[in-house]
Structure formats: structure tokens, C-alpha cells
Amino acid sequence: MFAHGINYYLKSVYQSGPRADITKRVSKRVSELNAALGNEIEHAYLFEYVSHRVMLTVPEGATAFLRTRRGMTGTSLKWTRNTPSNEEAAKRAARELTNIVAEAELHLAAENNNGYGNFSQYLFSRFLCFA
């Protein structure tokens, strides 16, 4: 997925748990963005739901990664033609898609609902992705 010479943009946000309504909204928007006339960006969205019991088998302080009881979601965008307009469109799409999830998390302020994700090709092939 992350080949040399291709442009990528990743953005992630936490979600307190699976929500079908949010998944449908994100899926619909990803489909619209990918089908848009003149689109040069491949949009994808990942919902990562891993058991916290499994994740926390290693003590929280033993790793550099923030591991909360929220699921990680995130968008991955890639494009080949490196232009300022493609880069700006990717950033706009990433904000729009992650905001759909963040704004649904009413008990967390959207600006405090950002996360770090180390998404590998293995993870993308194993979890629910919309492209």
C-alpha cells in the first residue's frame, strides 16, 4: 500500500465503540469522494476494533503508544500526481472524514479526540476498510 514515489496522507481519531450510523456515514462519504468527477485521490477509512483485554496484556507504561479504551479509526489517502491542489484536497478530505467520527463523540471535545496510529499493510488487510 505504501509504495515509494506515491503521496500519502494519514489522519486518525478515537471512537468509544462501534456505531453503525457513523460507519454508514463515513462509508457513504468515502464512496462519494472516490466517485467524484476529476478525483485523483484514493480514499480509504479504517475502523480498528481490537479487544482491550488483549491490547492491555502488556502494561500501559511499558510502551510508547497511547492505549486507551477507545477504538482507533483513521483515514488513508494516496495519490500519484504531486500537486498542491491534490495535497490540499487530501487534507480537507481527511479532516472531513475524521470529523464525522470525532463530532459524534459528544463526551470528548473534537480537538482532544485525536490519536496516533501505526497502520501497516498487514493491519489494513485484516481490519474493516472502505475504499
N, CA, C and O atoms as CSV, one atom per row, in Angstrom:
chain,resi,resn,atom,element,x,y,z
A,1,MET,N,N,0.809,-1.196,0.000
A,1,MET,CA,C,0.000,0.000,0.000
A,1,MET,C,C,0.855,1.265,0.000
A,1,MET,O,O,0.500,2.246,-0.654
A,2,PHE,N,N,1.961,1.259,0.712
A,2,PHE,CA,C,2.786,2.452,0.813
A,2,PHE,C,C,4.048,2.282,-0.032
A,2,PHE,O,O,5.137,2.055,0.495
A,3,ALA,N,N,3.884,2.395,-1.340
A,3,ALA,CA,C,4.996,2.226,-2.267
A,3,ALA,C,C,5.766,3.531,-2.419
A,3,ALA,O,O,5.212,4.618,-2.254
A,4,HIS,N,N,7.045,3.407,-2.735
A,4,HIS,CA,C,7.896,4.570,-2.960
A,4,HIS,C,C,7.378,5.372,-4.150
A,4,HIS,O,O,6.964,4.796,-5.156
A,5,GLY,N,N,7.400,6.700,-4.036
A,5,GLY,CA,C,7.020,7.567,-5.134
A,5,GLY,C,C,5.558,7.968,-5.162
A,5,GLY,O,O,5.148,8.757,-6.013
A,6,ILE,N,N,4.763,7.433,-4.237
A,6,ILE,CA,C,3.344,7.786,-4.181
A,6,ILE,C,C,3.138,8.675,-2.954
A,6,ILE,O,O,3.823,8.515,-1.944
A,7,ASN,N,N,2.214,9.587,-3.043
A,7,ASN,CA,C,1.930,10.516,-1.951
A,7,ASN,C,C,0.853,9.932,-1.042
A,7,ASN,O,O,-0.129,9.361,-1.516
A,8,TYR,N,N,1.047,10.079,0.274
A,8,TYR,CA,C,0.120,9.540,1.268
A,8,TYR,C,C,-0.217,10.599,2.306
A,8,TYR,O,O,0.578,11.494,2.593
A,9,TYR,N,N,-1.410,10.472,2.855
A,9,TYR,CA,C,-1.803,11.316,3.980
A,9,TYR,C,C,-2.636,10.450,4.910
A,9,TYR,O,O,-3.603,9.827,4.473
A,10,LEU,N,N,-2.274,10.403,6.186
A,10,LEU,CA,C,-2.982,9.615,7.193
A,10,LEU,C,C,-3.470,10.538,8.299
A,10,LEU,O,O,-2.779,11.486,8.673
A,11,LYS,N,N,-4.655,10.263,8.819
A,11,LYS,CA,C,-5.181,11.019,9.970
A,11,LYS,C,C,-6.058,10.064,10.763
A,11,LYS,O,O,-6.852,9.316,10.192
A,12,SER,N,N,-5.911,10.094,12.074
A,12,SER,CA,C,-6.671,9.164,12.907
A,12,SER,C,C,-7.433,9.900,13.999
A,12,SER,O,O,-7.139,11.048,14.332
A,13,VAL,N,N,-8.417,9.205,14.540
A,13,VAL,CA,C,-9.244,9.741,15.615
A,13,VAL,C,C,-9.820,8.556,16.396
A,13,VAL,O,O,-10.062,7.491,15.828
A,14,TYR,N,N,-10.033,8.746,17.678
A,14,TYR,CA,C,-10.598,7.685,18.508
A,14,TYR,C,C,-12.119,7.633,18.400
A,14,TYR,O,O,-12.775,8.626,18.090
A,15,GLN,N,N,-12.654,6.450,18.666
A,15,GLN,CA,C,-14.099,6.253,18.755
A,15,GLN,C,C,-14.365,5.373,19.971
A,15,GLN,O,O,-13.659,4.389,20.194
A,16,SER,N,N,-15.383,5.724,20.759
A,16,SER,CA,C,-15.637,4.997,22.005
A,16,SER,C,C,-16.118,3.569,21.773
A,16,SER,O,O,-16.009,2.732,22.669
A,17,GLY,N,N,-16.634,3.283,20.614
A,17,GLY,CA,C,-17.082,1.932,20.300
A,17,GLY,C,C,-17.739,1.898,18.939
A,17,GLY,O,O,-18.009,2.947,18.355
A,18,PRO,N,N,-18.000,0.711,18.426
A,18,PRO,CA,C,-18.623,0.598,17.105
A,18,PRO,C,C,-19.991,1.266,17.065
A,18,PRO,O,O,-20.807,1.090,17.970
A,19,ARG,N,N,-20.231,2.032,16.010
A,19,ARG,CA,C,-21.527,2.686,15.810
A,19,ARG,C,C,-21.902,2.547,14.346
A,19,ARG,O,O,-21.246,3.115,13.473
A,20,ALA,N,N,-22.947,1.799,14.082
A,20,ALA,CA,C,-23.369,1.535,12.704
A,20,ALA,C,C,-23.709,2.819,11.964
A,20,ALA,O,O,-23.396,2.943,10.779
A,21,ASP,N,N,-24.344,3.781,12.635
A,21,ASP,CA,C,-24.734,5.015,11.957
A,21,ASP,C,C,-23.515,5.805,11.482
A,21,ASP,O,O,-23.524,6.366,10.386
A,22,ILE,N,N,-22.479,5.849,12.296
A,22,ILE,CA,C,-21.260,6.572,11.928
A,22,ILE,C,C,-20.526,5.820,10.822
A,22,ILE,O,O,-20.030,6.432,9.877
A,23,THR,N,N,-20.457,4.505,10.938
A,23,THR,CA,C,-19.804,3.694,9.903
A,23,THR,C,C,-20.483,3.905,8.552
A,23,THR,O,O,-19.810,4.024,7.528
A,24,LYS,N,N,-21.796,3.952,8.548
A,24,LYS,CA,C,-22.541,4.180,7.299
A,24,LYS,C,C,-22.255,5.569,6.730
A,24,LYS,O,O,-22.068,5.717,5.522
A,25,ARG,N,N,-22.220,6.588,7.592
A,25,ARG,CA,C,-21.949,7.951,7.119
A,25,ARG,C,C,-20.552,8.060,6.514
A,25,ARG,O,O,-20.368,8.663,5.456
A,26,VAL,N,N,-19.573,7.473,7.194
A,26,VAL,CA,C,-18.197,7.520,6.693
A,26,VAL,C,C,-18.100,6.745,5.376
A,26,VAL,O,O,-17.496,7.222,4.414
A,27,SER,N,N,-18.690,5.561,5.337
A,27,SER,CA,C,-18.655,4.730,4.131
A,27,SER,C,C,-19.280,5.450,2.941
A,27,SER,O,O,-18.737,5.428,1.836
A,28,LYS,N,N,-20.419,6.083,3.173
A,28,LYS,CA,C,-21.108,6.819,2.110
A,28,LYS,C,C,-20.230,7.958,1.597
A,28,LYS,O,O,-20.120,8.166,0.389
A,29,ARG,N,N,-19.609,8.691,2.512
A,29,ARG,CA,C,-18.789,9.833,2.115
A,29,ARG,C,C,-17.526,9.379,1.379
A,29,ARG,O,O,-17.117,10.018,0.409
A,30,VAL,N,N,-16.905,8.287,1.828
A,30,VAL,CA,C,-15.733,7.752,1.131
A,30,VAL,C,C,-16.114,7.381,-0.300
A,30,VAL,O,O,-15.378,7.683,-1.239
A,31,SER,N,N,-17.255,6.730,-0.465
A,31,SER,CA,C,-17.726,6.356,-1.805
A,31,SER,C,C,-17.940,7.592,-2.675
A,31,SER,O,O,-17.567,7.602,-3.848
A,32,GLU,N,N,-18.542,8.634,-2.099
A,32,GLU,CA,C,-18.779,9.873,-2.847
A,32,GLU,C,C,-17.460,10.535,-3.265
A,32,GLU,O,O,-17.317,10.983,-4.402
A,33,LEU,N,N,-16.507,10.592,-2.340
A,33,LEU,CA,C,-15.221,11.205,-2.649
A,33,LEU,C,C,-14.488,10.438,-3.746
A,33,LEU,O,O,-13.916,11.045,-4.651
A,34,ASN,N,N,-14.504,9.110,-3.670
A,34,ASN,CA,C,-13.822,8.305,-4.679
A,34,ASN,C,C,-14.489,8.403,-6.049
A,34,ASN,O,O,-13.815,8.284,-7.072
A,35,ALA,N,N,-15.804,8.620,-6.081
A,35,ALA,CA,C,-16.546,8.686,-7.349
A,35,ALA,C,C,-16.618,10.094,-7.938
A,35,ALA,O,O,-17.110,10.268,-9.052
A,36,ALA,N,N,-16.140,11.087,-7.217
A,36,ALA,CA,C,-16.248,12.477,-7.672
A,36,ALA,C,C,-15.514,12.685,-8.993
A,36,ALA,O,O,-14.416,12.168,-9.200
A,37,LEU,N,N,-16.127,13.431,-9.859
A,37,LEU,CA,C,-15.564,13.751,-11.163
A,37,LEU,C,C,-14.214,14.448,-10.996
A,37,LEU,O,O,-14.113,15.426,-10.255
A,38,GLY,N,N,-13.195,13.966,-11.663
A,38,GLY,CA,C,-11.868,14.569,-11.596
A,38,GLY,C,C,-11.049,14.174,-10.378
A,38,GLY,O,O,-9.939,14.676,-10.203
A,39,ASN,N,N,-11.563,13.292,-9.534
A,39,ASN,CA,C,-10.841,12.866,-8.337
A,39,ASN,C,C,-9.567,12.120,-8.707
A,39,ASN,O,O,-9.594,11.229,-9.556
A,40,GLU,N,N,-8.456,12.475,-8.080
A,40,GLU,CA,C,-7.178,11.798,-8.300
A,40,GLU,C,C,-6.682,11.104,-7.035
A,40,GLU,O,O,-5.559,10.600,-7.005
A,41,ILE,N,N,-7.504,11.074,-5.996
A,41,ILE,CA,C,-7.092,10.546,-4.695
A,41,ILE,C,C,-7.868,9.278,-4.386
A,41,ILE,O,O,-9.078,9.205,-4.602
A,42,GLU,N,N,-7.158,8.283,-3.879
A,42,GLU,CA,C,-7.809,7.056,-3.403
A,42,GLU,C,C,-8.065,7.224,-1.909
A,42,GLU,O,O,-7.126,7.298,-1.117
A,43,HIS,N,N,-9.339,7.283,-1.531
A,43,HIS,CA,C,-9.745,7.478,-0.139
A,43,HIS,C,C,-10.083,6.134,0.487
A,43,HIS,O,O,-10.768,5.316,-0.128
A,44,ALA,N,N,-9.612,5.904,1.690
A,44,ALA,CA,C,-9.957,4.690,2.430
A,44,ALA,C,C,-10.158,5.068,3.896
A,44,ALA,O,O,-9.595,6.056,4.369
A,45,TYR,N,N,-10.958,4.282,4.613
A,45,TYR,CA,C,-11.173,4.545,6.040
A,45,TYR,C,C,-11.105,3.228,6.790
A,45,TYR,O,O,-11.632,2.215,6.330
A,46,LEU,N,N,-10.457,3.244,7.939
A,46,LEU,CA,C,-10.242,2.059,8.757
A,46,LEU,C,C,-10.929,2.227,10.104
A,46,LEU,O,O,-10.790,3.261,10.757
A,47,PHE,N,N,-11.661,1.215,10.511
A,47,PHE,CA,C,-12.196,1.136,11.868
A,47,PHE,C,C,-11.487,-0.036,12.530
A,47,PHE,O,O,-11.679,-1.186,12.135
A,48,GLU,N,N,-10.675,0.250,13.530
A,48,GLU,CA,C,-9.868,-0.780,14.188
A,48,GLU,C,C,-10.487,-1.111,15.544
A,48,GLU,O,O,-10.439,-0.301,16.470
A,49,TYR,N,N,-11.060,-2.288,15.654
A,49,TYR,CA,C,-11.632,-2.711,16.926
A,49,TYR,C,C,-10.888,-3.944,17.408
A,49,TYR,O,O,-11.130,-5.057,16.942
A,50,VAL,N,N,-9.988,-3.730,18.339
A,50,VAL,CA,C,-9.184,-4.791,18.924
A,50,VAL,C,C,-9.574,-4.885,20.393
A,50,VAL,O,O,-9.747,-3.864,21.057
A,51,SER,N,N,-9.710,-6.084,20.893
A,51,SER,CA,C,-10.070,-6.277,22.295
A,51,SER,C,C,-9.065,-5.569,23.205
A,51,SER,O,O,-7.858,-5.785,23.097
A,52,HIS,N,N,-9.571,-4.726,24.098
A,52,HIS,CA,C,-8.682,-4.025,25.035
A,52,HIS,C,C,-8.042,-4.997,26.010
A,52,HIS,O,O,-6.939,-4.752,26.498
A,53,ARG,N,N,-8.716,-6.083,26.294
A,53,ARG,CA,C,-8.145,-7.104,27.169
A,53,ARG,C,C,-6.860,-7.648,26.542
A,53,ARG,O,O,-5.879,-7.894,27.245
A,54,VAL,N,N,-6.867,-7.835,25.222
A,54,VAL,CA,C,-5.681,-8.312,24.518
A,54,VAL,C,C,-4.626,-7.214,24.451
A,54,VAL,O,O,-3.450,-7.464,24.716
A,55,MET,N,N,-5.041,-6.002,24.097
A,55,MET,CA,C,-4.093,-4.890,23.978
A,55,MET,C,C,-3.380,-4.601,25.292
A,55,MET,O,O,-2.202,-4.244,25.295
A,56,LEU,N,N,-4.082,-4.753,26.397
A,56,LEU,CA,C,-3.512,-4.371,27.683
A,56,LEU,C,C,-2.837,-5.531,28.413
A,56,LEU,O,O,-2.603,-5.451,29.619
A,57,THR,N,N,-2.519,-6.618,27.682
A,57,THR,CA,C,-1.764,-7.694,28.313
A,57,THR,C,C,-0.351,-7.231,28.655
A,57,THR,O,O,0.277,-7.776,29.562
A,58,VAL,N,N,0.148,-6.234,27.939
A,58,VAL,CA,C,1.406,-5.571,28.286
A,58,VAL,C,C,1.013,-4.311,29.044
A,58,VAL,O,O,0.156,-3.564,28.570
A,59,PRO,N,N,1.608,-4.049,30.204
A,59,PRO,CA,C,1.224,-2.874,30.997
A,59,PRO,C,C,1.295,-1.576,30.187
A,59,PRO,O,O,2.174,-1.414,29.340
A,60,GLU,N,N,0.370,-0.659,30.452
A,60,GLU,CA,C,0.295,0.592,29.685
A,60,GLU,C,C,1.594,1.379,29.695
A,60,GLU,O,O,1.965,1.959,28.674
A,61,GLY,N,N,2.280,1.414,30.798
A,61,GLY,CA,C,3.521,2.188,30.880
A,61,GLY,C,C,4.702,1.526,30.201
A,61,GLY,O,O,5.785,2.112,30.171
A,62,ALA,N,N,4.541,0.333,29.656
A,62,ALA,CA,C,5.656,-0.412,29.074
A,62,ALA,C,C,5.867,-0.111,27.588
A,62,ALA,O,O,6.821,-0.614,26.995
A,63,THR,N,N,5.010,0.689,26.983
A,63,THR,CA,C,5.164,1.005,25.563
A,63,THR,C,C,5.065,2.505,25.349
A,63,THR,O,O,4.630,3.247,26.229
A,64,ALA,N,N,5.474,2.934,24.173
A,64,ALA,CA,C,5.431,4.359,23.839
A,64,ALA,C,C,4.083,4.777,23.274
A,64,ALA,O,O,3.851,5.966,23.054
A,65,PHE,N,N,3.200,3.835,23.037
A,65,PHE,CA,C,1.930,4.141,22.400
A,65,PHE,C,C,0.833,4.355,23.424
A,65,PHE,O,O,0.741,3.644,24.425
A,66,LEU,N,N,0.000,5.355,23.151
A,66,LEU,CA,C,-1.167,5.630,23.976
A,66,LEU,C,C,-2.212,4.556,23.700
A,66,LEU,O,O,-2.649,4.397,22.561
A,67,ARG,N,N,-2.614,3.821,24.729
A,67,ARG,CA,C,-3.617,2.772,24.557
A,67,ARG,C,C,-4.759,3.035,25.522
A,67,ARG,O,O,-4.654,2.772,26.719
A,68,THR,N,N,-5.829,3.548,24.994
A,68,THR,CA,C,-6.987,3.840,25.816
A,68,THR,C,C,-8.066,2.801,25.537
A,68,THR,O,O,-7.871,1.894,24.729
A,69,ARG,N,N,-9.178,2.936,26.196
A,69,ARG,CA,C,-10.287,2.008,25.975
A,69,ARG,C,C,-11.185,2.461,24.833
A,69,ARG,O,O,-12.364,2.111,24.780
A,70,ARG,N,N,-10.626,3.230,23.937
A,70,ARG,CA,C,-11.356,3.663,22.749
A,70,ARG,C,C,-10.735,3.003,21.528
A,70,ARG,O,O,-9.545,2.688,21.518
A,71,GLY,N,N,-11.547,2.795,20.500
A,71,GLY,CA,C,-11.048,2.214,19.262
A,71,GLY,C,C,-10.429,3.277,18.370
A,71,GLY,O,O,-10.849,4.434,18.369
A,72,MET,N,N,-9.437,2.868,17.622
A,72,MET,CA,C,-8.784,3.779,16.686
A,72,MET,C,C,-9.490,3.694,15.336
A,72,MET,O,O,-9.790,2.604,14.850
A,73,THR,N,N,-9.745,4.821,14.753
A,73,THR,CA,C,-10.237,4.879,13.383
A,73,THR,C,C,-9.313,5.829,12.637
A,73,THR,O,O,-8.633,6.658,13.242
A,74,GLY,N,N,-9.297,5.702,11.345
A,74,GLY,CA,C,-8.437,6.621,10.610
A,74,GLY,C,C,-8.635,6.531,9.124
A,74,GLY,O,O,-9.177,5.559,8.599
A,75,THR,N,N,-8.182,7.566,8.459
A,75,THR,CA,C,-8.270,7.616,7.014
A,75,THR,C,C,-6.882,7.541,6.402
A,75,THR,O,O,-5.903,8.043,6.955
A,76,SER,N,N,-6.829,6.909,5.262
A,76,SER,CA,C,-5.599,6.799,4.488
A,76,SER,C,C,-5.918,7.275,3.081
A,76,SER,O,O,-6.840,6.771,2.438
A,77,LEU,N,N,-5.160,8.237,2.612
A,77,LEU,CA,C,-5.387,8.779,1.272
A,77,LEU,C,C,-4.089,8.669,0.493
A,77,LEU,O,O,-3.012,8.909,1.040
A,78,LYS,N,N,-4.184,8.307,-0.784
A,78,LYS,CA,C,-2.976,8.256,-1.600
A,78,LYS,C,C,-3.282,8.760,-3.007
A,78,LYS,O,O,-4.396,8.625,-3.514
A,79,TRP,N,N,-2.258,9.340,-3.613
A,79,TRP,CA,C,-2.385,9.884,-4.963
A,79,TRP,C,C,-1.015,9.892,-5.613
A,79,TRP,O,O,0.000,9.940,-4.919
A,80,THR,N,N,-0.974,9.845,-6.946
A,80,THR,CA,C,0.304,9.784,-7.653
A,80,THR,C,C,0.804,11.148,-8.126
A,80,THR,O,O,1.999,11.426,-8.035
A,81,ARG,N,N,-0.077,11.992,-8.622
A,81,ARG,CA,C,0.346,13.292,-9.149
A,81,ARG,C,C,0.514,14.275,-7.995
A,81,ARG,O,O,-0.462,14.676,-7.362
A,82,ASN,N,N,1.765,14.660,-7.729
A,82,ASN,CA,C,2.083,15.530,-6.599
A,82,ASN,C,C,1.847,16.994,-6.973
A,82,ASN,O,O,2.709,17.648,-7.560
A,83,THR,N,N,0.666,17.489,-6.621
A,83,THR,CA,C,0.348,18.893,-6.875
A,83,THR,C,C,-0.174,19.501,-5.576
A,83,THR,O,O,-0.707,18.785,-4.728
A,84,PRO,N,N,-0.027,20.800,-5.415
A,84,PRO,CA,C,-0.572,21.448,-4.215
A,84,PRO,C,C,-2.081,21.229,-4.083
A,84,PRO,O,O,-2.583,21.080,-2.969
A,85,SER,N,N,-2.806,21.209,-5.195
A,85,SER,CA,C,-4.259,21.030,-5.109
A,85,SER,C,C,-4.615,19.617,-4.630
A,85,SER,O,O,-5.565,19.455,-3.864
A,86,ASN,N,N,-3.874,18.599,-5.066
A,86,ASN,CA,C,-4.132,17.241,-4.577
A,86,ASN,C,C,-3.811,17.116,-3.088
A,86,ASN,O,O,-4.553,16.485,-2.335
A,87,GLU,N,N,-2.711,17.718,-2.676
A,87,GLU,CA,C,-2.345,17.672,-1.257
A,87,GLU,C,C,-3.401,18.368,-0.397
A,87,GLU,O,O,-3.794,17.848,0.648
A,88,GLU,N,N,-3.853,19.524,-0.829
A,88,GLU,CA,C,-4.873,20.257,-0.066
A,88,GLU,C,C,-6.197,19.493,-0.056
A,88,GLU,O,O,-6.880,19.449,0.967
A,89,ALA,N,N,-6.562,18.892,-1.188
A,89,ALA,CA,C,-7.799,18.099,-1.247
A,89,ALA,C,C,-7.709,16.898,-0.303
A,89,ALA,O,O,-8.697,16.546,0.342
A,90,ALA,N,N,-6.543,16.272,-0.219
A,90,ALA,CA,C,-6.364,15.132,0.687
A,90,ALA,C,C,-6.512,15.573,2.143
A,90,ALA,O,O,-7.175,14.898,2.930
A,91,LYS,N,N,-5.910,16.682,2.498
A,91,LYS,CA,C,-6.012,17.184,3.871
A,91,LYS,C,C,-7.461,17.543,4.222
A,91,LYS,O,O,-7.934,17.243,5.318
A,92,ARG,N,N,-8.158,18.190,3.278
A,92,ARG,CA,C,-9.566,18.530,3.500
A,92,ARG,C,C,-10.411,17.278,3.699
A,92,ARG,O,O,-11.235,17.219,4.612
A,93,ALA,N,N,-10.206,16.281,2.847
A,93,ALA,CA,C,-10.969,15.029,2.949
A,93,ALA,C,C,-10.668,14.321,4.263
A,93,ALA,O,O,-11.576,13.789,4.902
A,94,ALA,N,N,-9.397,14.311,4.674
A,94,ALA,CA,C,-9.030,13.659,5.936
A,94,ALA,C,C,-9.718,14.331,7.114
A,94,ALA,O,O,-10.239,13.655,8.001
A,95,ARG,N,N,-9.720,15.658,7.124
A,95,ARG,CA,C,-10.407,16.391,8.204
A,95,ARG,C,C,-11.902,16.095,8.189
A,95,ARG,O,O,-12.504,15.854,9.236
A,96,GLU,N,N,-12.493,16.115,7.007
A,96,GLU,CA,C,-13.930,15.870,6.899
A,96,GLU,C,C,-14.291,14.468,7.396
A,96,GLU,O,O,-15.244,14.310,8.159
A,97,LEU,N,N,-13.549,13.466,6.976
A,97,LEU,CA,C,-13.874,12.087,7.363
A,97,LEU,C,C,-13.663,11.844,8.856
A,97,LEU,O,O,-14.516,11.246,9.512
A,98,THR,N,N,-12.545,12.298,9.394
A,98,THR,CA,C,-12.309,12.083,10.826
A,98,THR,C,C,-13.239,12.930,11.682
A,98,THR,O,O,-13.565,12.542,12.804
A,99,ASN,N,N,-13.670,14.074,11.176
A,99,ASN,CA,C,-14.628,14.892,11.929
A,99,ASN,C,C,-15.985,14.218,12.057
A,99,ASN,O,O,-16.683,14.428,13.049
A,100,ILE,N,N,-16.371,13.417,11.078
A,100,ILE,CA,C,-17.632,12.676,11.190
A,100,ILE,C,C,-17.608,11.826,12.453
A,100,ILE,O,O,-18.593,11.771,13.190
A,101,VAL,N,N,-16.494,11.171,12.699
A,101,VAL,CA,C,-16.348,10.320,13.888
A,101,VAL,C,C,-16.186,11.176,15.143
A,101,VAL,O,O,-16.866,10.942,16.142
A,102,ALA,N,N,-15.296,12.160,15.100
A,102,ALA,CA,C,-14.990,12.970,16.280
A,102,ALA,C,C,-16.217,13.732,16.777
A,102,ALA,O,O,-16.446,13.819,17.984
A,103,GLU,N,N,-16.999,14.279,15.862
A,103,GLU,CA,C,-18.158,15.065,16.267
A,103,GLU,C,C,-19.253,14.199,16.890
A,103,GLU,O,O,-20.097,14.702,17.631
A,104,ALA,N,N,-19.241,12.909,16.594
A,104,ALA,CA,C,-20.222,12.001,17.188
A,104,ALA,C,C,-19.853,11.637,18.629
A,104,ALA,O,O,-20.686,11.124,19.377
A,105,GLU,N,N,-18.629,11.900,19.006
A,105,GLU,CA,C,-18.162,11.601,20.359
A,105,GLU,C,C,-18.427,12.816,21.246
A,105,GLU,O,O,-17.509,13.572,21.567
A,106,LEU,N,N,-19.664,12.994,21.631
A,106,LEU,CA,C,-20.068,14.198,22.360
A,106,LEU,C,C,-19.377,14.364,23.708
A,106,LEU,O,O,-19.174,15.488,24.166
A,107,HIS,N,N,-19.015,13.252,24.345
A,107,HIS,CA,C,-18.393,13.361,25.671
A,107,HIS,C,C,-16.922,13.750,25.584
A,107,HIS,O,O,-16.289,13.976,26.615
A,108,LEU,N,N,-16.360,13.834,24.371
A,108,LEU,CA,C,-14.981,14.264,24.187
A,108,LEU,C,C,-14.963,15.459,23.251
A,108,LEU,O,O,-15.650,15.457,22.229
A,109,ALA,N,N,-14.198,16.461,23.581
A,109,ALA,CA,C,-14.049,17.590,22.662
A,109,ALA,C,C,-13.302,17.095,21.428
A,109,ALA,O,O,-12.336,16.342,21.559
A,110,ALA,N,N,-13.725,17.498,20.241
A,110,ALA,CA,C,-13.117,17.023,18.993
A,110,ALA,C,C,-11.609,17.278,18.965
A,110,ALA,O,O,-10.850,16.445,18.468
A,111,GLU,N,N,-11.168,18.428,19.497
A,111,GLU,CA,C,-9.740,18.717,19.462
A,111,GLU,C,C,-8.935,17.812,20.394
A,111,GLU,O,O,-7.716,17.715,20.251
A,112,ASN,N,N,-9.600,17.144,21.351
A,112,ASN,CA,C,-8.926,16.202,22.242
A,112,ASN,C,C,-9.160,14.763,21.826
A,112,ASN,O,O,-8.808,13.844,22.565
A,113,ASN,N,N,-9.732,14.557,20.685
A,113,ASN,CA,C,-10.080,13.209,20.245
A,113,ASN,C,C,-9.233,12.797,19.048
A,113,ASN,O,O,-9.731,12.164,18.117
A,114,ASN,N,N,-7.965,13.152,19.074
A,114,ASN,CA,C,-7.043,12.742,18.023
A,114,ASN,C,C,-6.184,11.621,18.550
A,114,ASN,O,O,-5.987,11.500,19.759
A,115,GLY,N,N,-5.674,10.806,17.661
A,115,GLY,CA,C,-4.865,9.683,18.099
A,115,GLY,C,C,-3.729,9.422,17.148
A,115,GLY,O,O,-3.636,10.010,16.070
A,116,TYR,N,N,-2.874,8.531,17.572
A,116,TYR,CA,C,-1.751,8.113,16.745
A,116,TYR,C,C,-2.014,6.682,16.314
A,116,TYR,O,O,-2.396,5.843,17.130
A,117,GLY,N,N,-1.816,6.408,15.064
A,117,GLY,CA,C,-1.990,5.048,14.573
A,117,GLY,C,C,-0.793,4.633,13.762
A,117,GLY,O,O,-0.332,5.382,12.901
A,118,ASN,N,N,-0.290,3.459,14.023
A,118,ASN,CA,C,0.812,2.919,13.256
A,118,ASN,C,C,0.234,1.835,12.366
A,118,ASN,O,O,0.371,0.648,12.662
A,119,PHE,N,N,-0.415,2.234,11.274
A,119,PHE,CA,C,-1.137,1.303,10.433
A,119,PHE,C,C,-0.204,0.691,9.402
A,119,PHE,O,O,0.378,1.415,8.595
A,120,SER,N,N,-0.053,-0.596,9.414
A,120,SER,CA,C,0.770,-1.277,8.424
A,120,SER,C,C,-0.123,-1.906,7.363
A,120,SER,O,O,-1.344,-1.932,7.511
A,121,GLN,N,N,0.480,-2.409,6.303
A,121,GLN,CA,C,-0.285,-3.078,5.264
A,121,GLN,C,C,-0.987,-4.297,5.867
A,121,GLN,O,O,-2.104,-4.630,5.470
A,122,TYR,N,N,-0.337,-4.958,6.821
A,122,TYR,CA,C,-0.948,-6.109,7.491
A,122,TYR,C,C,-2.252,-5.703,8.173
A,122,TYR,O,O,-3.272,-6.374,8.017
A,123,LEU,N,N,-2.219,-4.598,8.932
A,123,LEU,CA,C,-3.426,-4.147,9.624
A,123,LEU,C,C,-4.520,-3.776,8.636
A,123,LEU,O,O,-5.684,-4.120,8.838
A,124,PHE,N,N,-4.151,-3.068,7.557
A,124,PHE,CA,C,-5.166,-2.671,6.589
A,124,PHE,C,C,-5.812,-3.874,5.921
A,124,PHE,O,O,-6.987,-3.826,5.557
A,125,SER,N,N,-5.061,-4.943,5.757
A,125,SER,CA,C,-5.640,-6.119,5.107
A,125,SER,C,C,-6.485,-6.937,6.080
A,125,SER,O,O,-7.252,-7.795,5.641
A,126,ARG,N,N,-6.369,-6.700,7.383
A,126,ARG,CA,C,-7.078,-7.510,8.376
A,126,ARG,C,C,-8.309,-6.832,8.960
A,126,ARG,O,O,-9.194,-7.514,9.476
A,127,PHE,N,N,-8.386,-5.505,8.892
A,127,PHE,CA,C,-9.494,-4.787,9.514
A,127,PHE,C,C,-10.444,-4.236,8.458
A,127,PHE,O,O,-10.142,-4.237,7.265
A,128,LEU,N,N,-11.578,-3.773,8.915
A,128,LEU,CA,C,-12.602,-3.239,8.032
A,128,LEU,C,C,-12.129,-1.955,7.382
A,128,LEU,O,O,-11.817,-0.977,8.061
A,129,CYS,N,N,-12.078,-1.968,6.066
A,129,CYS,CA,C,-11.631,-0.806,5.300
A,129,CYS,C,C,-12.656,-0.475,4.244
A,129,CYS,O,O,-13.269,-1.370,3.661
A,130,PHE,N,N,-12.843,0.792,3.997
A,130,PHE,CA,C,-13.692,1.230,2.903
A,130,PHE,C,C,-12.819,1.936,1.893
A,130,PHE,O,O,-12.078,2.854,2.246
A,131,ALA,N,N,-12.892,1.529,0.664
A,131,ALA,CA,C,-12.114,2.194,-0.388
A,131,ALA,C,C,-12.982,2.365,-1.613
A,131,ALA,O,O,-12.527,2.904,-2.622
